[in-house]
Amino acid sequence: MTLEAGINKLQLSNGTHQEQPDRLDTLLAQVKCLADEADNAGRIKMLEKLRGLSYSIETSDDTAKRLLYSNFQLAAIRIGIDLKLFDILDESTRPLTTSQLAKATGAIPEFLRRLLRYLASVGIIKATEENTYAATKITTVATVPGFDMLGSALQNWPYFSKETGYANIADNTKTPTTKAWKTDLPITQWMQTKPDFLERYNALMKVWDSNPCSWFDVYPMELCSLTMTQDQPLFLDVGGGLGHQAIRLVERFPKLEGRVIVQDMQSDTASLRHERVEFMQHDFFEPQPIKAILILQRLKQAMVPNSTILIDEIILPETRAHFHAAQSDIMMMILLGAVERTEKEFHKLLHDAGLKLSKIWVYDESVRRAIVGAVLPKDLY
C-alpha cells in the first residue's frame, strides 16, 4: 500500500467507534513499515503527508491550542537543560522516579512533577509508570549543547522587526540576535570572545551537519585529484568550523591526492583532528557587514585556471518551499543578517562577483540542499 493510499483509506474509513482503533493501528503500522524502507527524501515526504493529515483533522480549537502553546516546549526544554535532566535520563539504564530525579537535579519535587508530566505529554521524555520516566530519542536530541541557543533571538525577532519598520535584515551587526545578546559585533566574531558559547555552537553545528545525504554522493570528487600531487591544494573549506566536512571527505575518499585544508577563525581550538586535514586560522570577515559578494571576490583572487568554488547551500524553489528550507532562510536572517537563495539569485550573485555558475548538484531533494559550482568565466569555454 502506498502512503497516499493509506492516508486516503484512513480519511475515508467509516467503521464503528470500536473498529476504528484497530484500523488506525493497522494503518500506522503500514506507514511505519513504509518509512523504514524509504530513503531520506521519501521519509521527508511521508512527514509532510502525515503533518498535512494532522492539520486537516484538527478543529479550530485544536489549531488554536497547538499554536498558542507551541512556545511551551522550548521553554520547558530550556529548564530541563539547566537542570541537566535530559543528560540524567539519557545516561540512565533504567527509568527514574520523580524523587530520584529531584535528588539528582536539585529541583523541588512538586515543581519537577509538573514539569515531567508536561515533557512526557509532548513526547520529549516517556512516562513508564506513575511518577517514573525514561528517555526517548527526543531526549537525546535535547542533550546537545546549544540546542536552544537561538531562543532569545527568536523571541526578540517580532520586536526588532517592528522597531525597524519590517525592513529586510541584511546587516550582520544589527540583527535580532545581536540585540538579544547585546553586542555590536557580527555573531561569528562575538562567539570568538565567548569560548563556552562557541563550544555549544560547534556542538550544535555537528548535529546539523549529520544529514545522511552528502554532496560527495553527487559531486565527481575522484576526478578532481587525477592530476594532483600530494602537496597541491585539492579542497579548501573556508569557514569550515571544526572540519566535519573535510574529515568526512577524506574518510569517504582515502586515496584522494592533494591537500585538504580547513580555514576558520577558531582553528587553534579545533577539537576534531585527522592526519589528512590541515587546520589553518584565517579570518575572511571584515568589521563591516558581511556580504556574500565580498567573500566570493576574495576567494576569486586565490583561484587559478580550472579552480571551482563549491557553495554548499539550500536552493530555494520559487514556489512551495519545504518548511525546513524556509526555516533555514529565517534563521540565517535572524542570526547572521544573511539569506538562502533561489537559483536565479545565485546566478546574479556569482555574476556580480565576476564568476559564473557552472552547475548545481542537488544531493538532498527534500529541501533542495545542493552544491553550487562557481568558476572563472573563461573556464566555461
Secondary structure, DSSP 8 states (H G I E B T S, - for coil): --HHHHHHHHHH----TTHHHHHHHHHHHHHHHHHHHS-HHHHHHHHHHHHHHHHHT--HHHHHHHHHTHHHHHHHHHHHHHTTHHHHHHH-SS-EEHHHHHHHH---HHHHHHHHHHHHHTTSEEEEETTEEEE-HHHHHHTSTTTTTTHHHHHHHHHHHHHTTT-----TTSSHHHHHTT-SS-HHHHGGG-HHHHHHHHHHHHHHT--S--GGGTS-HHHHTTT--TTSEEEEEET-TT-HHHHHHHHH-TT--SEEEEEETTGGG-----TTEEEEE-----SS---HHHHHHHHHHT--TT--EEEEEEEE-SS---HHHHHHHHHHHHHHS---EEHHHHHHHHHHTT-EEEEEEEEETTTTEEEEEEE-GGGG-
